[in-house]
Amino acid sequence: GRAFRLPSEAEWEYACRAGSTTAYSFGADEKKLDTHAWHYENSDNAYHPVGKKRPNAWGLHDMHGNVAEWVLDGYGVKAYGEQAAKEGVENPIHWPTKEYPRVVRGGSWDDDPQALRSAARRGSKDTWKMMDPQLPKSIWYLTNAQTVGFRIVRPLVAPSLEEQEKYWSADLPRIAEIQARQRKGER
């Protein structure tokens, strides 16, 4: 009976920053990164259980590093800044119109410090979906996106069914519908 969804890019960054305005939620000093995040230099080439590093000021763990996190938004080089700059937009979302690229935030265990900054973002790639080429399939094989995970949010006030559908329809069937209308010249 509860509604859950991916956060928007703006919601994710707001939660990551936890009121800060610096490169990381704990300040700008990369030397403190080891106490707050799993990254290339300290991860032993693997993700780790959540909560082993210090949380941000709001008690959220692993906002920097460990695994990069999916958000609702489609990726555009300037899309986030342009959406966020619109006057009166409280929670800007760059609604996706195609499968790739989508936005991931936070950096991962396989990234350098710059990719773990609060404002760092990247777009997904179709190669992240590559599956096990072996026959028979290996029970140990993962997709090529071993550095990507997700975090879900639950709104304090339950959204209407229409609002829930808006967030959940940011998927392939909705994208296919949008692309079909665009080919026909419809809006």
Accessible surface in RSA format (square Angstrom, percent):
REM  Atomic radii and reference values for relative SASA: ProtOr
REM  Chains: A
REM  Algorithm: Lee & Richards
REM  Probe-radius: 1.40
REM  Slices: 20
REM RES _ NUM      All-atoms   Total-Side   Main-Chain    Non-polar    All polar
REM                ABS   REL    ABS   REL    ABS   REL    ABS   REL    ABS   REL
RES GLY A   1   132.32 163.2   0.00   N/A 132.32 163.2  52.65 144.5  79.68 178.4
RES ARG A   2   169.33  71.1 142.42  72.6  26.91  64.1  32.59  44.5 136.74  82.9
RES ALA A   3    12.52  11.5   5.22   8.1   7.30  16.6   8.80  12.4   3.71   9.8
RES PHE A   4    84.24  42.1  80.34  49.8   3.91  10.2  80.63  48.9   3.61  10.3
RES ARG A   5    32.22  13.5  28.02  14.3   4.19  10.0  14.92  20.4  17.30  10.5
RES LEU A   6    51.84  28.9  48.84  34.9   3.00   7.5  48.84  34.3   3.00   8.1
RES PRO A   7     2.98   2.2   2.98   2.7   0.00   0.0   2.98   2.5   0.00   0.0
RES SER A   8     0.00   0.0   0.00   0.0   0.00   0.0   0.00   0.0   0.00   0.0
RES GLU A   9     0.32   0.2   0.32   0.2   0.00   0.0   0.00   0.0   0.32   0.3
RES ALA A  10    17.68  16.3  13.56  20.9   4.12   9.4  14.00  19.7   3.68   9.8
RES GLU A  11    49.62  28.5  43.04  32.6   6.57  15.6  28.94  56.0  20.68  16.9
RES TRP A  12     2.10   0.8   0.75   0.4   1.36   3.2   2.10   1.1   0.00   0.0
RES GLU A  13    21.69  12.5  21.69  16.4   0.00   0.0   4.14   8.0  17.54  14.3
RES TYR A  14   153.08  71.5 147.28  83.8   5.80  15.1 111.65  83.9  41.43  51.1
RES ALA A  15    24.17  22.2  24.13  37.2   0.04   0.1  24.17  34.0   0.00   0.0
RES CYS A  16     0.00   0.0   0.00   0.0   0.00   0.0   0.00   0.0   0.00   0.0
RES ARG A  17    51.23  21.5  51.20  26.1   0.02   0.1  23.75  32.5  27.48  16.7
RES ALA A  18     9.09   8.4   0.13   0.2   8.95  20.4   0.13   0.2   8.95  23.7
RES GLY A  19    65.76  81.1   0.00   N/A  65.76  81.1  36.40  99.9  29.37  65.8
RES SER A  20    25.67  21.7  11.99  16.0  13.68  31.5  20.59  43.9   5.08   7.1
RES THR A  21   130.27  92.7  99.96 101.3  30.31  72.2  72.82  97.8  57.45  86.8
RES THR A  22    52.55  37.4  45.35  46.0   7.21  17.2  51.68  69.4   0.87   1.3
RES ALA A  23    28.81  26.5  17.82  27.5  10.98  25.0  23.54  33.2   5.27  13.9
RES TYR A  24     2.00   0.9   2.00   1.1   0.00   0.0   1.83   1.4   0.17   0.2
RES SER A  25    16.16  13.7   1.64   2.2  14.52  33.5   0.32   0.7  15.84  22.2
RES PHE A  26    38.16  19.1   9.83   6.1  28.32  73.7  21.76  13.2  16.39  46.9
RES GLY A  27    18.31  22.6   0.00   N/A  18.31  22.6  17.34  47.6   0.96   2.2
RES ALA A  28    70.99  65.3  48.82  75.3  22.17  50.4  49.06  69.1  21.93  58.1
RES ASP A  29    61.66  43.2  52.81  52.6   8.85  20.9  28.42  66.9  33.24  33.1
RES GLU A  30    80.70  46.3  69.58  52.6  11.12  26.5  24.90  48.2  55.80  45.6
RES LYS A  31   185.11  90.3 154.62  94.9  30.49  72.6 107.20  96.5  77.91  83.0
RES LYS A  32   107.71  52.5 104.82  64.3   2.89   6.9  56.86  51.2  50.85  54.2
RES LEU A  33     1.74   1.0   1.74   1.2   0.00   0.0   1.74   1.2   0.00   0.0
RES ASP A  34    72.24  50.6  70.38  70.0   1.86   4.4  22.31  52.5  49.93  49.8
RES THR A  35    68.40  48.6  61.99  62.8   6.41  15.3  64.63  86.8   3.77   5.7
RES HIS A  36    19.54  10.7  16.61  11.5   2.93   7.5  10.36  10.7   9.18  10.7
RES ALA A  37     0.00   0.0   0.00   0.0   0.00   0.0   0.00   0.0   0.00   0.0
RES TRP A  38    34.50  13.8  34.50  16.7   0.00   0.0  34.49  18.4   0.01   0.0
RES HIS A  39     7.85   4.3   7.85   5.5   0.00   0.0   7.70   7.9   0.16   0.2
RES TYR A  40   113.16  52.8 102.63  58.4  10.54  27.4  54.29  40.8  58.87  72.6
RES GLU A  41   132.85  76.3  99.98  75.6  32.87  78.3  38.91  75.3  93.94  76.7
RES ASN A  42    33.21  22.9  17.14  16.6  16.07  38.7  24.28  58.4   8.93   8.6
RES SER A  43     0.40   0.3   0.39   0.5   0.01   0.0   0.00   0.0   0.40   0.6
RES ASP A  44   129.81  90.9 101.73 101.2  28.09  66.4  34.78  81.9  95.03  94.8
RES ASN A  45   106.09  73.2  88.93  85.9  17.16  41.3  21.88  52.6  84.21  81.4
RES ALA A  46    43.23  39.7  40.67  62.8   2.56   5.8  43.23  60.9   0.00   0.0
RES TYR A  47   131.37  61.3 119.73  68.1  11.64  30.3  74.92  56.3  56.45  69.6
RES HIS A  48    39.26  21.5  35.24  24.5   4.02  10.3  21.59  22.3  17.67  20.6
RES PRO A  49    89.04  64.9  76.36  69.6  12.68  46.1  88.51  73.1   0.52   3.2
RES VAL A  50   113.21  74.5  88.71  80.3  24.49  59.0  88.71  77.1  24.49  66.4
RES GLY A  51    34.11  42.1   0.00   N/A  34.11  42.1  10.90  29.9  23.22  52.0
RES LYS A  52   136.83  66.8 105.94  65.0  30.89  73.6  52.34  47.1  84.49  90.0
RES LYS A  53    35.03  17.1  28.74  17.6   6.29  15.0   9.62   8.7  25.42  27.1
RES ARG A  54   152.62  64.1 145.89  74.4   6.73  16.0  39.59  54.1 113.02  68.5
RES PRO A  55    53.51  39.0  43.98  40.1   9.53  34.6  44.00  36.3   9.51  59.1
RES ASN A  56    14.85  10.2   2.25   2.2  12.59  30.3   7.75  18.6   7.10   6.9
RES ALA A  57    87.45  80.4  42.24  65.2  45.21 102.8  55.86  78.7  31.59  83.7
RES TRP A  58   118.71  47.6  87.83  42.5  30.88  72.5  74.27  39.6  44.45  72.1
RES GLY A  59    45.43  56.0   0.00   N/A  45.43  56.0  25.23  69.2  20.20  45.2
RES LEU A  60    58.54  32.6  55.85  40.0   2.69   6.8  57.06  40.1   1.48   4.0
RES HIS A  61    53.97  29.5  50.68  35.2   3.29   8.4  29.08  30.0  24.90  29.0
RES ASP A  62     7.71   5.4   5.00   5.0   2.71   6.4   4.87  11.5   2.85   2.8
RES MET A  63     5.24   2.7   1.69   1.1   3.55   8.5   1.69   1.4   3.55   4.7
RES HIS A  64     5.66   3.1   5.34   3.7   0.32   0.8   5.34   5.5   0.32   0.4
RES GLY A  65     0.32   0.4   0.00   N/A   0.32   0.4   0.00   0.0   0.32   0.7
RES ASN A  66     4.69   3.2   4.69   4.5   0.00   0.0   0.25   0.6   4.44   4.3
RES VAL A  67    34.87  22.9  33.71  30.5   1.16   2.8  33.71  29.3   1.16   3.1
RES ALA A  68     0.99   0.9   0.99   1.5   0.00   0.0   0.99   1.4   0.00   0.0
RES GLU A  69     7.89   4.5   7.89   6.0   0.00   0.0   1.19   2.3   6.69   5.5
RES TRP A  70    71.62  28.7  71.62  34.7   0.00   0.0  53.44  28.5  18.19  29.5
RES VAL A  71     2.22   1.5   0.00   0.0   2.22   5.3   0.00   0.0   2.22   6.0
RES LEU A  72     9.73   5.4   8.84   6.3   0.89   2.2   9.73   6.8   0.00   0.0
RES ASP A  73     1.48   1.0   1.48   1.5   0.00   0.0   0.00   0.0   1.48   1.5
RES GLY A  74     3.40   4.2   0.00   N/A   3.40   4.2   3.33   9.1   0.07   0.2
RES TYR A  75    57.85  27.0  45.26  25.7  12.60  32.8  18.27  13.7  39.58  48.8
RES GLY A  76    19.83  24.5   0.00   N/A  19.83  24.5  19.83  54.4   0.00   0.0
RES VAL A  77   123.67  81.4 102.80  93.1  20.87  50.3 102.80  89.3  20.87  56.6
RES LYS A  78   147.92  72.2 138.49  85.0   9.43  22.4  87.75  79.0  60.17  64.1
RES ALA A  79     8.28   7.6   2.63   4.1   5.66  12.9   6.24   8.8   2.04   5.4
RES TYR A  80    40.96  19.1  39.93  22.7   1.03   2.7  27.15  20.4  13.80  17.0
RES GLY A  81    45.44  56.0   0.00   N/A  45.44  56.0  37.01 101.6   8.43  18.9
RES GLU A  82   104.59  60.0  96.51  73.0   8.08  19.2  43.81  84.7  60.78  49.6
RES GLN A  83    36.33  20.3  36.33  26.6   0.00   0.0   3.13   6.7  33.20  25.2
RES ALA A  84    50.82  46.7  28.56  44.1  22.26  50.6  29.70  41.8  21.12  55.9
RES ALA A  85    79.24  72.9  48.10  74.2  31.14  70.8  59.35  83.6  19.89  52.7
RES LYS A  86   115.53  56.4 103.72  63.6  11.81  28.1  69.72  62.8  45.81  48.8
RES GLU A  87   173.12  99.4 141.80 107.3  31.31  74.6  59.34 114.8 113.78  92.9
RES GLY A  88    86.39 106.5   0.00   N/A  86.39 106.5  45.11 123.8  41.28  92.5
RES VAL A  89    54.84  36.1  32.61  29.5  22.23  53.6  36.89  32.1  17.94  48.7
RES GLU A  90   175.43 100.7 140.90 106.6  34.53  82.2  60.39 116.8 115.04  93.9
RES ASN A  91    49.41  34.1  33.19  32.1  16.23  39.1  26.01  62.6  23.40  22.6
RES PRO A  92     8.97   6.5   7.00   6.4   1.96   7.1   8.44   7.0   0.52   3.2
RES ILE A  93    14.98   8.5   7.07   5.3   7.91  19.1   7.17   5.2   7.81  21.2
RES HIS A  94    63.67  34.8  61.94  43.1   1.73   4.4  38.58  39.8  25.09  29.2
RES TRP A  95    82.58  33.1  72.30  35.0  10.28  24.1  59.77  31.9  22.80  37.0
RES PRO A  96     6.96   5.1   0.78   0.7   6.18  22.4   3.23   2.7   3.72  23.1
RES THR A  97    63.98  45.5  59.70  60.5   4.28  10.2  35.01  47.0  28.97  43.8
RES LYS A  98   105.70  51.6 104.82  64.3   0.88   2.1  52.15  46.9  53.55  57.0
RES GLU A  99    55.71  32.0  50.85  38.5   4.86  11.6  20.15  39.0  35.56  29.0
RES TYR A 100    57.36  26.8  50.01  28.5   7.35  19.1  48.26  36.3   9.09  11.2
RES PRO A 101    38.76  28.2  36.46  33.2   2.30   8.4  36.46  30.1   2.30  14.3
RES ARG A 102    38.15  16.0  38.15  19.4   0.00   0.0  10.88  14.9  27.27  16.5
RES VAL A 103     0.00   0.0   0.00   0.0   0.00   0.0   0.00   0.0   0.00   0.0
RES VAL A 104     2.13   1.4   0.77   0.7   1.36   3.3   0.77   0.7   1.36   3.7
RES ARG A 105     1.36   0.6   0.15   0.1   1.21   2.9   1.21   1.7   0.15   0.1
RES GLY A 106     1.30   1.6   0.00   N/A   1.30   1.6   0.79   2.2   0.51   1.1
RES GLY A 107     3.88   4.8   0.00   N/A   3.88   4.8   0.78   2.1   3.11   7.0
RES SER A 108     0.59   0.5   0.59   0.8   0.00   0.0   0.00   0.0   0.59   0.8
RES TRP A 109    26.47  10.6  26.24  12.7   0.23   0.5  26.24  14.0   0.23   0.4
RES ASP A 110    66.65  46.7  53.86  53.6  12.79  30.2   2.29   5.4  64.36  64.2
RES ASP A 111    20.84  14.6  18.16  18.1   2.68   6.3   2.69   6.3  18.15  18.1
RES ASP A 112    86.12  60.3  82.87  82.5   3.25   7.7  22.55  53.1  63.57  63.4
RES PRO A 113    29.82  21.7  29.82  27.2   0.00   0.0  29.82  24.6   0.00   0.0
RES GLN A 114   115.14  64.4 111.47  81.5   3.68   8.8  57.30 122.0  57.84  43.9
RES ALA A 115    29.63  27.2  19.76  30.5   9.87  22.4  26.34  37.1   3.29   8.7
RES LEU A 116     0.07   0.0   0.00   0.0   0.07   0.2   0.00   0.0   0.07   0.2
RES ARG A 117    79.27  33.3  79.21  40.4   0.06   0.1   3.09   4.2  76.17  46.2
RES SER A 118     0.04   0.0   0.03   0.0   0.01   0.0   0.04   0.1   0.00   0.0
RES ALA A 119    40.08  36.9  29.74  45.9  10.34  23.5  29.88  42.1  10.20  27.0
RES ALA A 120    19.02  17.5  11.01  17.0   8.01  18.2  18.66  26.3   0.36   0.9
RES ARG A 121    55.17  23.2  28.63  14.6  26.54  63.2  27.12  37.1  28.05  17.0
RES ARG A 122    76.69  32.2  74.33  37.9   2.36   5.6  35.80  48.9  40.89  24.8
RES GLY A 123    13.85  17.1   0.00   N/A  13.85  17.1   3.05   8.4  10.81  24.2
RES SER A 124     4.62   3.9   0.67   0.9   3.95   9.1   0.21   0.4   4.41   6.2
RES LYS A 125   124.61  60.8 120.60  74.0   4.00   9.5  68.05  61.3  56.55  60.2
RES ASP A 126    91.33  64.0  82.95  82.6   8.38  19.8  20.38  48.0  70.95  70.8
RES THR A 127    69.12  49.2  67.49  68.4   1.63   3.9  59.56  80.0   9.56  14.5
RES TRP A 128    37.37  15.0  34.97  16.9   2.40   5.6  18.56   9.9  18.81  30.5
RES LYS A 129   114.93  56.1 108.15  66.4   6.78  16.1  83.57  75.2  31.36  33.4
RES MET A 130   103.59  53.6  95.45  63.2   8.14  19.4  88.00  74.8  15.59  20.7
RES MET A 131   127.32  65.9 114.54  75.8  12.78  30.4 108.51  92.3  18.81  24.9
RES ASP A 132    10.68   7.5   7.96   7.9   2.72   6.4   7.96  18.7   2.72   2.7
RES PRO A 133   107.06  78.0  73.00  66.5  34.06 123.8  83.62  69.0  23.45 145.7
RES GLN A 134    91.68  51.3  84.86  62.0   6.83  16.3  34.78  74.0  56.91  43.2
RES LEU A 135   154.53  86.1 120.87  86.5  33.67  84.6 121.29  85.2  33.25  89.5
RES PRO A 136   123.29  89.9 110.54 100.8  12.75  46.3 116.86  96.5   6.44  40.0
RES LYS A 137   122.27  59.7 102.94  63.2  19.33  46.0  80.68  72.6  41.59  44.3
RES SER A 138    33.69  28.5  15.87  21.2  17.82  41.1  16.56  35.3  17.13  24.0
RES ILE A 139   146.30  83.3 109.87  81.8  36.43  87.8 117.64  84.7  28.66  77.8
RES TRP A 140   203.61  81.7 182.05  88.1  21.56  50.6 161.17  85.9  42.45  68.9
RES TYR A 141    76.29  35.6  50.00  28.4  26.30  68.4  44.75  33.6  31.54  38.9
RES LEU A 142    98.79  55.0  90.35  64.6   8.44  21.2  94.30  66.2   4.48  12.1
RES THR A 143    47.02  33.4  43.58  44.2   3.44   8.2  30.36  40.8  16.66  25.2
RES ASN A 144    71.72  49.5  47.37  45.8  24.35  58.6  15.74  37.9  55.98  54.1
RES ALA A 145    18.65  17.2  10.46  16.1   8.20  18.6  11.96  16.8   6.69  17.7
RES GLN A 146    89.02  49.8  76.31  55.8  12.71  30.3  18.14  38.6  70.87  53.8
RES THR A 147    28.26  20.1  28.26  28.7   0.00   0.0  14.38  19.3  13.89  21.0
RES VAL A 148    24.60  16.2   3.36   3.0  21.24  51.2   3.36   2.9  21.24  57.6
RES GLY A 149    16.61  20.5   0.00   N/A  16.61  20.5  16.61  45.6   0.00   0.0
RES PHE A 150   136.94  68.5 110.62  68.5  26.32  68.5 110.62  67.1  26.32  75.3
RES ARG A 151    58.83  24.7  53.40  27.2   5.43  12.9  33.61  45.9  25.22  15.3
RES ILE A 152    89.74  51.1  70.83  52.8  18.91  45.6  70.83  51.0  18.91  51.3
RES VAL A 153    44.57  29.3  39.22  35.5   5.35  12.9  44.57  38.7   0.00   0.0
RES ARG A 154   114.66  48.1  90.91  46.3  23.75  56.6  14.48  19.8 100.18  60.7
RES PRO A 155    37.26  27.2  20.69  18.9  16.57  60.2  32.15  26.5   5.11  31.8
RES LEU A 156   182.60 101.7 144.10 103.1  38.50  96.8 146.86 103.1  35.74  96.2
RES VAL A 157   125.24  82.4 115.00 104.1  10.23  24.7 118.25 102.7   6.99  19.0
RES ALA A 158    76.94  70.7  52.01  80.3  24.93  56.7  54.45  76.7  22.49  59.6
RES PRO A 159    29.55  21.5  13.58  12.4  15.96  58.0  23.43  19.3   6.11  38.0
RES SER A 160    70.12  59.3  51.16  68.3  18.96  43.7  54.95 117.0  15.17  21.3
RES LEU A 161   146.33  81.5 137.53  98.4   8.80  22.1 137.95  96.9   8.39  22.6
RES GLU A 162   147.83  84.9 137.15 103.8  10.67  25.4  53.73 103.9  94.09  76.8
RES GLU A 163    64.86  37.2  62.92  47.6   1.94   4.6  19.32  37.4  45.54  37.2
RES GLN A 164    48.79  27.3  46.29  33.8   2.50   6.0   9.94  21.1  38.85  29.5
RES GLU A 165   106.44  61.1 103.92  78.6   2.52   6.0  46.65  90.2  59.79  48.8
RES LYS A 166   106.50  52.0  96.60  59.3   9.90  23.6  54.50  49.1  52.00  55.4
RES TYR A 167    29.44  13.7  23.89  13.6   5.56  14.5   6.77   5.1  22.67  27.9
RES TRP A 168   155.03  62.2 145.95  70.6   9.08  21.3 139.37  74.3  15.66  25.4
RES SER A 169    21.46  18.1  18.74  25.0   2.72   6.3  13.59  28.9   7.87  11.0
RES ALA A 170    14.11  13.0   1.46   2.3  12.66  28.8   6.65   9.4   7.46  19.8
RES ASP A 171    61.93  43.4  58.89  58.6   3.04   7.2  31.24  73.5  30.69  30.6
RES LEU A 172    81.60  45.4  79.69  57.0   1.91   4.8  79.99  56.2   1.61   4.3
RES PRO A 173    96.16  70.1  82.01  74.8  14.15  51.4  90.64  74.8   5.52  34.3
RES ARG A 174    81.20  34.1  77.80  39.7   3.40   8.1  19.06  26.1  62.14  37.7
RES ILE A 175     4.66   2.7   4.66   3.5   0.00   0.0   4.66   3.4   0.00   0.0
RES ALA A 176    55.90  51.4  50.48  77.9   5.42  12.3  53.15  74.8   2.76   7.3
RES GLU A 177    84.36  48.4  76.37  57.8   8.00  19.0  34.38  66.5  49.98  40.8
RES ILE A 178    25.90  14.7  25.74  19.2   0.16   0.4  25.79  18.6   0.11   0.3
RES GLN A 179    61.99  34.7  61.09  44.6   0.90   2.2  13.00  27.7  48.99  37.2
RES ALA A 180    34.13  31.4  33.18  51.2   0.96   2.2  33.60  47.3   0.53   1.4
RES ARG A 181    66.67  28.0  66.50  33.9   0.17   0.4  29.73  40.6  36.93  22.4
RES GLN A 182   104.97  58.7  85.56  62.5  19.41  46.2  35.79  76.2  69.18  52.5
RES ARG A 183   184.59  77.5 144.93  73.9  39.66  94.4  79.65 108.9 104.94  63.6
RES LYS A 184   156.16  76.2 120.06  73.7  36.10  86.0  73.58  66.2  82.59  88.0
RES GLY A 185    68.33  84.3   0.00   N/A  68.33  84.3  34.50  94.7  33.84  75.8
RES GLU A 186    90.51  52.0  76.83  58.1  13.68  32.6  37.15  71.9  53.36  43.6
RES ARG A 187   254.10 106.7 207.63 105.8  46.47 110.6 104.50 142.8 149.60  90.7
END  Absolute sums over single chains surface
CHAIN  1 A    11813.0       9514.8       2298.3       6866.7       4946.4
END  Absolute sums over all chains
TOTAL         11813.0       9514.8       2298.3       6866.7       4946.4
